[in-house]
């Protein structure tokens, strides 16, 4: 019988900095016409950092963190890769000095052009953006890894996730969003690429109003919020991270390349329970926040935000919560040392609620 809440490590080998080693080869894409031999003169002395998903949450946080570092800004010129260079976010990036290019991760020639002259690469793959097709996501990640190896990239930083299949010894078979990224990480290790793996926790932004924090009506008709998840309310298994700090973790890996090569960094500030999250929201904002443990049936009745088969996607998310509850997101690895990774305090959820415009 499954325990009510994860009570201790069940996975061997999961540490704050996890080292592994292992396989062999793969390939990947790009689109719009751009010259990689523009910006010479002053810029020609700099190394090139390529950031995939440049207009997304992770890629954007990485670019911001690099631009805020005087040392990295002096070392790297940034090339941001996105799907559409005409979108407002892409144009805003270009205004900050980023070379913005478009690429399809399904086209190897696109990727070759995007990575031309690259010294360092940040790679994030998009499971929901691929219609929740884990096999397609895996192929795309392998494409980038193959080209990175081919051109001799000196440091590949991959946004990975733990393998649910491995962590549960096959007990949970449909943790596809996690397992696809874990397969890409394994492939990169098998290629023996100089790489670092940053495993993102739950974004604090997911517990902002309109996300997992839903509007509700209190007993007296007053405004209130509610958090409803299929895990016990006192189960502290949600590893929260401010997306800004995610970028800082990648920045630390770039700055201290040798220290983090071959290692996995767990990008989270601390583990929280739904009850703790609700209590913090109530204390900081003064608005009551209720918390409820959903049954599996209640959770499956909710409509997911992405996926071709909404029922299948909801089942997948349900098993993700079961895995966290029963095994622990990082296998119970402590997170205290993460402050030492970025060499500054990580944002707490209380600090996030106080400062986030999502709560204003």
TORKOL-4160 file (C-alpha; in steps of 0.2 Angstrom, whole numbers, padded with zeros to 4 digits, m for minus):
360
<pt num="1" X="0000" Y="0000" Z="0000"/>
<pt num="2" X="0006" Y="0017" Z="m0004"/>
<pt num="3" X="0011" Y="0028" Z="0011"/>
<pt num="4" X="0001" Y="0044" Z="0014"/>
<pt num="5" X="0016" Y="0055" Z="0010"/>
<pt num="6" X="0034" Y="0051" Z="0005"/>
<pt num="7" X="0044" Y="0047" Z="0021"/>
<pt num="8" X="0062" Y="0045" Z="0016"/>
<pt num="9" X="0074" Y="0041" Z="0001"/>
<pt num="10" X="0070" Y="0027" Z="m0010"/>
<pt num="11" X="0081" Y="0030" Z="m0024"/>
<pt num="12" X="0100" Y="0027" Z="m0023"/>
<pt num="13" X="0112" Y="0039" Z="m0031"/>
<pt num="14" X="0101" Y="0055" Z="m0030"/>
<pt num="15" X="0112" Y="0069" Z="m0023"/>
<pt num="16" X="0112" Y="0088" Z="m0024"/>
<pt num="17" X="0126" Y="0086" Z="m0037"/>
<pt num="18" X="0123" Y="0069" Z="m0046"/>
<pt num="19" X="0137" Y="0062" Z="m0056"/>
<pt num="20" X="0135" Y="0048" Z="m0069"/>
<pt num="21" X="0142" Y="0043" Z="m0085"/>
<pt num="22" X="0137" Y="0032" Z="m0102"/>
<pt num="23" X="0130" Y="0028" Z="m0125"/>
<pt num="24" X="0132" Y="0036" Z="m0143"/>
<pt num="25" X="0123" Y="0048" Z="m0156"/>
<pt num="26" X="0108" Y="0058" Z="m0163"/>
<pt num="27" X="0104" Y="0075" Z="m0174"/>
<pt num="28" X="0093" Y="0092" Z="m0176"/>
<pt num="29" X="0086" Y="0111" Z="m0184"/>
<pt num="30" X="0083" Y="0131" Z="m0190"/>
<pt num="31" X="0074" Y="0143" Z="m0201"/>
<pt num="32" X="0075" Y="0161" Z="m0204"/>
<pt num="33" X="0089" Y="0169" Z="m0214"/>
<pt num="34" X="0102" Y="0177" Z="m0202"/>
<pt num="35" X="0121" Y="0180" Z="m0204"/>
<pt num="36" X="0132" Y="0172" Z="m0190"/>
<pt num="37" X="0146" Y="0184" Z="m0196"/>
<pt num="38" X="0137" Y="0200" Z="m0191"/>
<pt num="39" X="0142" Y="0209" Z="m0175"/>
<pt num="40" X="0161" Y="0207" Z="m0177"/>
<pt num="41" X="0173" Y="0220" Z="m0171"/>
<pt num="42" X="0170" Y="0222" Z="m0152"/>
<pt num="43" X="0159" Y="0206" Z="m0152"/>
<pt num="44" X="0171" Y="0195" Z="m0161"/>
<pt num="45" X="0182" Y="0193" Z="m0146"/>
<pt num="46" X="0168" Y="0186" Z="m0136"/>
<pt num="47" X="0162" Y="0167" Z="m0135"/>
<pt num="48" X="0145" Y="0163" Z="m0140"/>
<pt num="49" X="0131" Y="0156" Z="m0129"/>
<pt num="50" X="0116" Y="0149" Z="m0138"/>
<pt num="51" X="0100" Y="0149" Z="m0128"/>
<pt num="52" X="0086" Y="0138" Z="m0134"/>
<pt num="53" X="0068" Y="0143" Z="m0129"/>
<pt num="54" X="0074" Y="0161" Z="m0128"/>
<pt num="55" X="0057" Y="0169" Z="m0127"/>
<pt num="56" X="0050" Y="0156" Z="m0114"/>
<pt num="57" X="0051" Y="0156" Z="m0095"/>
<pt num="58" X="0067" Y="0146" Z="m0093"/>
<pt num="59" X="0077" Y="0153" Z="m0108"/>
<pt num="60" X="0072" Y="0170" Z="m0104"/>
<pt num="61" X="0077" Y="0168" Z="m0086"/>
<pt num="62" X="0094" Y="0161" Z="m0092"/>
<pt num="63" X="0097" Y="0176" Z="m0103"/>
<pt num="64" X="0092" Y="0188" Z="m0090"/>
<pt num="65" X="0104" Y="0180" Z="m0077"/>
<pt num="66" X="0118" Y="0181" Z="m0090"/>
<pt num="67" X="0115" Y="0199" Z="m0094"/>
<pt num="68" X="0115" Y="0204" Z="m0076"/>
<pt num="69" X="0132" Y="0196" Z="m0073"/>
<pt num="70" X="0146" Y="0208" Z="m0078"/>
<pt num="71" X="0158" Y="0193" Z="m0080"/>
<pt num="72" X="0147" Y="0183" Z="m0091"/>
<pt num="73" X="0141" Y="0198" Z="m0101"/>
<pt num="74" X="0159" Y="0202" Z="m0105"/>
<pt num="75" X="0163" Y="0184" Z="m0109"/>
<pt num="76" X="0148" Y="0179" Z="m0120"/>
<pt num="77" X="0138" Y="0186" Z="m0134"/>
<pt num="78" X="0120" Y="0178" Z="m0133"/>
<pt num="79" X="0111" Y="0170" Z="m0147"/>
<pt num="80" X="0093" Y="0167" Z="m0143"/>
<pt num="81" X="0084" Y="0153" Z="m0152"/>
<pt num="82" X="0065" Y="0153" Z="m0153"/>
<pt num="83" X="0051" Y="0148" Z="m0165"/>
<pt num="84" X="0046" Y="0165" Z="m0172"/>
<pt num="85" X="0058" Y="0180" Z="m0172"/>
<pt num="86" X="0043" Y="0192" Z="m0176"/>
<pt num="87" X="0034" Y="0190" Z="m0160"/>
<pt num="88" X="0035" Y="0204" Z="m0147"/>
<pt num="89" X="0046" Y="0195" Z="m0135"/>
<pt num="90" X="0058" Y="0191" Z="m0148"/>
<pt num="91" X="0059" Y="0209" Z="m0153"/>
<pt num="92" X="0061" Y="0214" Z="m0135"/>
<pt num="93" X="0076" Y="0202" Z="m0133"/>
<pt num="94" X="0084" Y="0209" Z="m0149"/>
<pt num="95" X="0083" Y="0226" Z="m0142"/>
<pt num="96" X="0094" Y="0220" Z="m0127"/>
<pt num="97" X="0108" Y="0215" Z="m0139"/>
<pt num="98" X="0103" Y="0197" Z="m0140"/>
<pt num="99" X="0105" Y="0189" Z="m0158"/>
<pt num="100" X="0088" Y="0181" Z="m0160"/>
<pt num="101" X="0086" Y="0167" Z="m0173"/>
<pt num="102" X="0073" Y="0155" Z="m0177"/>
<pt num="103" X="0075" Y="0136" Z="m0178"/>
<pt num="104" X="0065" Y="0120" Z="m0179"/>
<pt num="105" X="0072" Y="0106" Z="m0168"/>
<pt num="106" X="0066" Y="0094" Z="m0181"/>
<pt num="107" X="0078" Y="0100" Z="m0194"/>
<pt num="108" X="0097" Y="0096" Z="m0192"/>
<pt num="109" X="0102" Y="0110" Z="m0203"/>
<pt num="110" X="0093" Y="0123" Z="m0193"/>
<pt num="111" X="0102" Y="0117" Z="m0178"/>
<pt num="112" X="0119" Y="0117" Z="m0186"/>
<pt num="113" X="0116" Y="0136" Z="m0191"/>
<pt num="114" X="0109" Y="0140" Z="m0174"/>
<pt num="115" X="0125" Y="0132" Z="m0165"/>
<pt num="116" X="0138" Y="0139" Z="m0178"/>
<pt num="117" X="0152" Y="0145" Z="m0168"/>
<pt num="118" X="0144" Y="0141" Z="m0151"/>
<pt num="119" X="0155" Y="0138" Z="m0136"/>
<pt num="120" X="0141" Y="0135" Z="m0123"/>
<pt num="121" X="0123" Y="0130" Z="m0126"/>
<pt num="122" X="0108" Y="0130" Z="m0114"/>
<pt num="123" X="0095" Y="0118" Z="m0120"/>
<pt num="124" X="0077" Y="0116" Z="m0115"/>
<pt num="125" X="0064" Y="0105" Z="m0124"/>
<pt num="126" X="0045" Y="0108" Z="m0124"/>
<pt num="127" X="0034" Y="0093" Z="m0120"/>
<pt num="128" X="0017" Y="0102" Z="m0120"/>
<pt num="129" X="0023" Y="0112" Z="m0136"/>
<pt num="130" X="0026" Y="0095" Z="m0144"/>
<pt num="131" X="0008" Y="0090" Z="m0141"/>
<pt num="132" X="0014" Y="0080" Z="m0126"/>
<pt num="133" X="0023" Y="0068" Z="m0137"/>
<pt num="134" X="0038" Y="0062" Z="m0127"/>
<pt num="135" X="0046" Y="0052" Z="m0142"/>
<pt num="136" X="0046" Y="0068" Z="m0152"/>
<pt num="137" X="0054" Y="0078" Z="m0138"/>
<pt num="138" X="0067" Y="0065" Z="m0136"/>
<pt num="139" X="0072" Y="0065" Z="m0154"/>
<pt num="140" X="0073" Y="0084" Z="m0154"/>
<pt num="141" X="0085" Y="0084" Z="m0138"/>
<pt num="142" X="0095" Y="0070" Z="m0147"/>
<pt num="143" X="0096" Y="0081" Z="m0162"/>
<pt num="144" X="0104" Y="0095" Z="m0153"/>
<pt num="145" X="0116" Y="0084" Z="m0143"/>
<pt num="146" X="0122" Y="0076" Z="m0159"/>
<pt num="147" X="0126" Y="0093" Z="m0167"/>
<pt num="148" X="0134" Y="0100" Z="m0151"/>
<pt num="149" X="0145" Y="0085" Z="m0151"/>
<pt num="150" X="0149" Y="0087" Z="m0170"/>
<pt num="151" X="0154" Y="0105" Z="m0169"/>
<pt num="152" X="0163" Y="0103" Z="m0152"/>
<pt num="153" X="0153" Y="0113" Z="m0140"/>
<pt num="154" X="0163" Y="0116" Z="m0124"/>
<pt num="155" X="0148" Y="0116" Z="m0112"/>
<pt num="156" X="0130" Y="0110" Z="m0114"/>
<pt num="157" X="0118" Y="0114" Z="m0100"/>
<pt num="158" X="0102" Y="0104" Z="m0102"/>
<pt num="159" X="0085" Y="0107" Z="m0093"/>
<pt num="160" X="0082" Y="0090" Z="m0087"/>
<pt num="161" X="0070" Y="0081" Z="m0075"/>
<pt num="162" X="0071" Y="0065" Z="m0065"/>
<pt num="163" X="0066" Y="0048" Z="m0073"/>
<pt num="164" X="0050" Y="0043" Z="m0065"/>
<pt num="165" X="0051" Y="0026" Z="m0073"/>
<pt num="166" X="0068" Y="0023" Z="m0065"/>
<pt num="167" X="0064" Y="0030" Z="m0049"/>
<pt num="168" X="0049" Y="0019" Z="m0047"/>
<pt num="169" X="0057" Y="0003" Z="m0054"/>
<pt num="170" X="0044" Y="0003" Z="m0068"/>
<pt num="171" X="0029" Y="0005" Z="m0056"/>
<pt num="172" X="0024" Y="0021" Z="m0064"/>
<pt num="173" X="0024" Y="0020" Z="m0083"/>
<pt num="174" X="0017" Y="0036" Z="m0090"/>
<pt num="175" X="0027" Y="0050" Z="m0082"/>
<pt num="176" X="0031" Y="0054" Z="m0100"/>
<pt num="177" X="0035" Y="0073" Z="m0097"/>
<pt num="178" X="0049" Y="0068" Z="m0085"/>
<pt num="179" X="0055" Y="0052" Z="m0094"/>
<pt num="180" X="0057" Y="0061" Z="m0110"/>
<pt num="181" X="0069" Y="0073" Z="m0103"/>
<pt num="182" X="0078" Y="0059" Z="m0093"/>
<pt num="183" X="0081" Y="0050" Z="m0109"/>
<pt num="184" X="0089" Y="0065" Z="m0117"/>
<pt num="185" X="0100" Y="0067" Z="m0102"/>
<pt num="186" X="0105" Y="0049" Z="m0103"/>
<pt num="187" X="0109" Y="0051" Z="m0121"/>
<pt num="188" X="0120" Y="0066" Z="m0118"/>
<pt num="189" X="0129" Y="0057" Z="m0105"/>
<pt num="190" X="0132" Y="0042" Z="m0117"/>
<pt num="191" X="0139" Y="0054" Z="m0130"/>
<pt num="192" X="0152" Y="0060" Z="m0116"/>
<pt num="193" X="0148" Y="0078" Z="m0120"/>
<pt num="194" X="0154" Y="0091" Z="m0107"/>
<pt num="195" X="0137" Y="0094" Z="m0099"/>
<pt num="196" X="0128" Y="0100" Z="m0084"/>
<pt num="197" X="0110" Y="0095" Z="m0080"/>
<pt num="198" X="0098" Y="0107" Z="m0071"/>
<pt num="199" X="0082" Y="0098" Z="m0064"/>
<pt num="200" X="0069" Y="0111" Z="m0062"/>
<pt num="201" X="0057" Y="0110" Z="m0048"/>
<pt num="202" X="0039" Y="0117" Z="m0047"/>
<pt num="203" X="0039" Y="0136" Z="m0052"/>
<pt num="204" X="0032" Y="0147" Z="m0038"/>
<pt num="205" X="0023" Y="0155" Z="m0052"/>
<pt num="206" X="0011" Y="0140" Z="m0053"/>
<pt num="207" X="0004" Y="0145" Z="m0036"/>
<pt num="208" X="m0001" Y="0162" Z="m0041"/>
<pt num="209" X="m0019" Y="0168" Z="m0044"/>
<pt num="210" X="m0026" Y="0160" Z="m0059"/>
<pt num="211" X="m0014" Y="0145" Z="m0059"/>
<pt num="212" X="m0015" Y="0132" Z="m0046"/>
<pt num="213" X="m0022" Y="0145" Z="m0034"/>
<pt num="214" X="m0040" Y="0146" Z="m0039"/>
<pt num="215" X="m0053" Y="0160" Z="m0033"/>
<pt num="216" X="m0066" Y="0154" Z="m0021"/>
<pt num="217" X="m0080" Y="0161" Z="m0010"/>
<pt num="218" X="m0078" Y="0160" Z="0009"/>
<pt num="219" X="m0092" Y="0155" Z="0021"/>
<pt num="220" X="m0098" Y="0173" Z="0023"/>
<pt num="221" X="m0097" Y="0176" Z="0005"/>
<pt num="222" X="m0080" Y="0185" Z="0006"/>
<pt num="223" X="m0066" Y="0183" Z="m0007"/>
<pt num="224" X="m0054" Y="0168" Z="m0004"/>
<pt num="225" X="m0043" Y="0156" Z="m0013"/>
<pt num="226" X="m0041" Y="0137" Z="m0014"/>
<pt num="227" X="m0028" Y="0125" Z="m0018"/>
<pt num="228" X="m0034" Y="0108" Z="m0023"/>
<pt num="229" X="m0021" Y="0094" Z="m0027"/>
<pt num="230" X="m0021" Y="0075" Z="m0027"/>
<pt num="231" X="m0009" Y="0074" Z="m0013"/>
<pt num="232" X="m0011" Y="0075" Z="0006"/>
<pt num="233" X="m0012" Y="0093" Z="0012"/>
<pt num="234" X="0002" Y="0091" Z="0024"/>
<pt num="235" X="0014" Y="0082" Z="0012"/>
<pt num="236" X="0029" Y="0093" Z="0009"/>
<pt num="237" X="0034" Y="0086" Z="m0008"/>
<pt num="238" X="0033" Y="0101" Z="m0019"/>
<pt num="239" X="0050" Y="0108" Z="m0023"/>
<pt num="240" X="0047" Y="0126" Z="m0027"/>
<pt num="241" X="0059" Y="0138" Z="m0037"/>
<pt num="242" X="0056" Y="0156" Z="m0042"/>
<pt num="243" X="0059" Y="0156" Z="m0061"/>
<pt num="244" X="0072" Y="0170" Z="m0059"/>
<pt num="245" X="0082" Y="0159" Z="m0048"/>
<pt num="246" X="0082" Y="0145" Z="m0061"/>
<pt num="247" X="0092" Y="0157" Z="m0072"/>
<pt num="248" X="0104" Y="0160" Z="m0058"/>
<pt num="249" X="0107" Y="0141" Z="m0056"/>
<pt num="250" X="0111" Y="0140" Z="m0075"/>
<pt num="251" X="0122" Y="0156" Z="m0073"/>
<pt num="252" X="0132" Y="0147" Z="m0059"/>
<pt num="253" X="0135" Y="0132" Z="m0070"/>
<pt num="254" X="0142" Y="0143" Z="m0083"/>
<pt num="255" X="0153" Y="0153" Z="m0071"/>
<pt num="256" X="0159" Y="0137" Z="m0062"/>
<pt num="257" X="0160" Y="0125" Z="m0077"/>
<pt num="258" X="0173" Y="0114" Z="m0071"/>
<pt num="259" X="0164" Y="0111" Z="m0054"/>
<pt num="260" X="0148" Y="0106" Z="m0062"/>
<pt num="261" X="0153" Y="0096" Z="m0077"/>
<pt num="262" X="0144" Y="0079" Z="m0077"/>
<pt num="263" X="0133" Y="0084" Z="m0062"/>
<pt num="264" X="0114" Y="0087" Z="m0059"/>
<pt num="265" X="0109" Y="0103" Z="m0050"/>
<pt num="266" X="0092" Y="0102" Z="m0042"/>
<pt num="267" X="0084" Y="0119" Z="m0045"/>
<pt num="268" X="0073" Y="0121" Z="m0030"/>
<pt num="269" X="0073" Y="0132" Z="m0014"/>
<pt num="270" X="0064" Y="0120" Z="m0002"/>
<pt num="271" X="0050" Y="0107" Z="m0001"/>
<pt num="272" X="0033" Y="0114" Z="0003"/>
<pt num="273" X="0016" Y="0106" Z="0007"/>
<pt num="274" X="0000" Y="0112" Z="0000"/>
<pt num="275" X="m0005" Y="0118" Z="0018"/>
<pt num="276" X="0011" Y="0127" Z="0020"/>
<pt num="277" X="0008" Y="0136" Z="0003"/>
<pt num="278" X="m0010" Y="0141" Z="0008"/>
<pt num="279" X="m0004" Y="0147" Z="0025"/>
<pt num="280" X="0009" Y="0158" Z="0018"/>
<pt num="281" X="m0003" Y="0166" Z="0005"/>
<pt num="282" X="m0016" Y="0169" Z="0019"/>
<pt num="283" X="m0003" Y="0177" Z="0031"/>
<pt num="284" X="0005" Y="0188" Z="0017"/>
<pt num="285" X="m0010" Y="0194" Z="0008"/>
<pt num="286" X="m0023" Y="0193" Z="0021"/>
<pt num="287" X="m0035" Y="0183" Z="0010"/>
<pt num="288" X="m0041" Y="0166" Z="0016"/>
<pt num="289" X="m0034" Y="0152" Z="0007"/>
<pt num="290" X="m0041" Y="0134" Z="0009"/>
<pt num="291" X="m0033" Y="0118" Z="0004"/>
<pt num="292" X="m0041" Y="0102" Z="m0001"/>
<pt num="293" X="m0034" Y="0084" Z="m0005"/>
<pt num="294" X="m0043" Y="0078" Z="m0021"/>
<pt num="295" X="m0047" Y="0060" Z="m0024"/>
<pt num="296" X="m0040" Y="0053" Z="m0040"/>
<pt num="297" X="m0058" Y="0054" Z="m0048"/>
<pt num="298" X="m0060" Y="0072" Z="m0043"/>
<pt num="299" X="m0043" Y="0076" Z="m0051"/>
<pt num="300" X="m0047" Y="0067" Z="m0067"/>
<pt num="301" X="m0063" Y="0076" Z="m0069"/>
<pt num="302" X="m0053" Y="0092" Z="m0071"/>
<pt num="303" X="m0048" Y="0098" Z="m0088"/>
<pt num="304" X="m0029" Y="0099" Z="m0092"/>
<pt num="305" X="m0022" Y="0114" Z="m0100"/>
<pt num="306" X="m0013" Y="0104" Z="m0114"/>
<pt num="307" X="m0012" Y="0088" Z="m0123"/>
<pt num="308" X="m0021" Y="0080" Z="m0137"/>
<pt num="309" X="m0031" Y="0068" Z="m0126"/>
<pt num="310" X="m0036" Y="0078" Z="m0111"/>
<pt num="311" X="m0040" Y="0062" Z="m0101"/>
<pt num="312" X="m0023" Y="0055" Z="m0105"/>
<pt num="313" X="m0014" Y="0071" Z="m0100"/>
<pt num="314" X="m0024" Y="0072" Z="m0084"/>
<pt num="315" X="m0020" Y="0054" Z="m0080"/>
<pt num="316" X="m0001" Y="0058" Z="m0083"/>
<pt num="317" X="m0002" Y="0073" Z="m0071"/>
<pt num="318" X="m0011" Y="0062" Z="m0058"/>
<pt num="319" X="0003" Y="0049" Z="m0059"/>
<pt num="320" X="0016" Y="0063" Z="m0057"/>
<pt num="321" X="0008" Y="0068" Z="m0041"/>
<pt num="322" X="0007" Y="0050" Z="m0035"/>
<pt num="323" X="0026" Y="0048" Z="m0039"/>
<pt num="324" X="0030" Y="0064" Z="m0029"/>
<pt num="325" X="0019" Y="0058" Z="m0014"/>
<pt num="326" X="0026" Y="0040" Z="m0014"/>
<pt num="327" X="0044" Y="0043" Z="m0019"/>
<pt num="328" X="0049" Y="0061" Z="m0017"/>
<pt num="329" X="0053" Y="0073" Z="m0032"/>
<pt num="330" X="0071" Y="0072" Z="m0030"/>
<pt num="331" X="0072" Y="0055" Z="m0021"/>
<pt num="332" X="0072" Y="0065" Z="m0005"/>
<pt num="333" X="0089" Y="0074" Z="m0009"/>
<pt num="334" X="0092" Y="0089" Z="0003"/>
<pt num="335" X="0090" Y="0106" Z="m0005"/>
<pt num="336" X="0099" Y="0117" Z="0008"/>
<pt num="337" X="0116" Y="0117" Z="m0002"/>
<pt num="338" X="0107" Y="0126" Z="m0017"/>
<pt num="339" X="0111" Y="0142" Z="m0009"/>
<pt num="340" X="0129" Y="0138" Z="m0010"/>
<pt num="341" X="0127" Y="0135" Z="m0029"/>
<pt num="342" X="0121" Y="0152" Z="m0033"/>
<pt num="343" X="0131" Y="0160" Z="m0019"/>
<pt num="344" X="0116" Y="0170" Z="m0013"/>
<pt num="345" X="0099" Y="0166" Z="m0004"/>
<pt num="346" X="0086" Y="0158" Z="m0015"/>
<pt num="347" X="0069" Y="0166" Z="m0016"/>
<pt num="348" X="0057" Y="0159" Z="m0003"/>
<pt num="349" X="0039" Y="0157" Z="m0007"/>
<pt num="350" X="0035" Y="0170" Z="0006"/>
<pt num="351" X="0046" Y="0182" Z="m0002"/>
<pt num="352" X="0039" Y="0178" Z="m0019"/>
<pt num="353" X="0021" Y="0181" Z="m0013"/>
<pt num="354" X="0027" Y="0198" Z="m0006"/>
<pt num="355" X="0035" Y="0204" Z="m0022"/>
<pt num="356" X="0027" Y="0195" Z="m0036"/>
<pt num="357" X="0016" Y="0207" Z="m0047"/>
<pt num="358" X="0004" Y="0191" Z="m0049"/>
<pt num="359" X="m0002" Y="0195" Z="m0032"/>
<pt num="360" X="m0004" Y="0213" Z="m0033"/>
